[in-house]
Amino acid sequence: MITRSPFSASPAAAACLFLCASVFPAAGADARPAVQRVRNGVQLAAGGVNERVQFYADRTVRVMKWPAGGKPDKASLVAIQKNVPELNVRIEETAREISLSLGPLGLRVSKSNGAIR
């Protein structure tokens, strides 16, 4: 008895399977967000949104969130500091979260959903 692959008769089906397997990660694959360091803070994608947490002073933190695939540059009704001075922000990263602190202020960002505590 000769067995044939179901895809030997249909190269298009084989190509579709290959494409789907390469685009969609396997279930349970490590999907940790990439954390980028920015001046005085971090930027990451979590829970379908992009998030940037950035210290402007020892008691001032700006948090920006925007949809995945969108851009962070948008009109704002608040005064935004253009020149961000270099600060000594302490950043620590674990498998679950990122901790940022400067002086008396500290916060933690969840890598799974972007929640801030």
C-alpha positions in Angstrom: 0.0 0.0 0.0 1.4 3.4 -1.0 0.5 6.4 1.1 0.5 9.8 -0.3 0.6 13.1 1.5 -2.7 15.1 1.2 -0.6 18.0 -0.1 1.1 16.2 -2.9 -2.0 16.7 -5.1 -2.3 20.4 -4.2 0.8 22.5 -4.1 -1.4 25.5 -3.2 -2.6 23.8 -0.1 1.0 23.0 0.9 2.0 26.6 0.3 -0.9 27.9 2.4 0.0 25.5 5.3 3.6 26.7 5.2 2.6 30.3 5.2 0.2 29.9 8.1 2.7 28.0 10.1 5.3 30.7 9.6 3.0 33.7 10.3 1.2 32.4 13.4 3.3 31.2 16.3 2.6 27.8 17.8 0.3 27.6 20.8 2.3 28.0 23.9 5.3 29.7 22.1 7.1 32.3 24.1 5.4 35.6 23.2 7.1 37.9 25.6 7.0 41.5 24.5 10.2 43.1 23.4 11.1 45.9 25.8 12.9 48.8 24.4 14.7 51.3 26.5 14.0 55.0 25.7 15.3 58.0 27.4 14.3 57.8 31.1 12.0 54.9 30.6 10.8 51.9 28.5 8.5 51.1 25.6 6.8 47.8 24.9 3.8 46.1 23.2 1.5 44.2 25.4 -2.2 43.3 25.3 -2.7 44.6 21.8 -1.4 48.1 22.6 2.0 49.9 22.5 3.0 51.6 25.7 5.7 54.0 26.7 6.5 55.0 30.3 8.9 57.9 30.6 10.1 60.0 33.6 10.2 63.7 33.0 11.4 64.6 36.5 11.7 62.9 39.9 7.9 63.3 40.5 6.6 63.3 36.9 5.9 60.3 34.7 4.2 60.3 31.4 2.4 57.2 30.2 1.3 56.9 26.6 -0.7 54.0 25.1 -1.7 53.6 21.4 -3.1 50.7 19.4 -0.8 48.2 17.8 0.0 49.3 14.3 -0.7 53.0 15.2 1.7 55.8 15.9 2.5 57.5 19.2 2.6 61.0 17.7 -0.9 62.5 18.1 -2.4 65.7 19.1 -2.6 66.3 22.9 -4.6 68.8 24.9 -2.0 68.9 27.7 1.3 70.7 27.7 4.1 68.2 26.8 7.7 68.8 27.7 9.7 68.6 24.5 13.2 68.4 25.9 13.5 65.5 28.3 16.6 65.9 30.5 18.8 62.8 31.2 17.7 61.3 34.5 19.1 58.4 36.5 16.0 56.2 36.2 16.4 52.8 37.8 15.0 50.1 35.5 14.7 46.4 36.5 13.2 43.7 34.4 11.8 40.3 35.4 9.9 37.7 33.3 6.6 39.3 34.3 7.1 43.0 34.8 9.4 46.0 34.5 10.0 48.2 37.5 11.0 51.9 37.1 11.9 54.3 39.9 13.4 57.7 40.4 13.6 59.3 43.8 10.4 58.8 45.7 8.3 57.6 42.7 8.2 54.1 41.5 6.0 52.0 39.3 5.7 48.5 37.8 4.5 47.7 34.2 3.0 44.2 33.5 4.5 42.6 30.4 1.4 40.6 29.7 -1.2 43.4 29.6 0.6 46.7 30.2 -1.2 47.3 33.5 0.7 49.9 35.7 0.9 49.6 39.5 
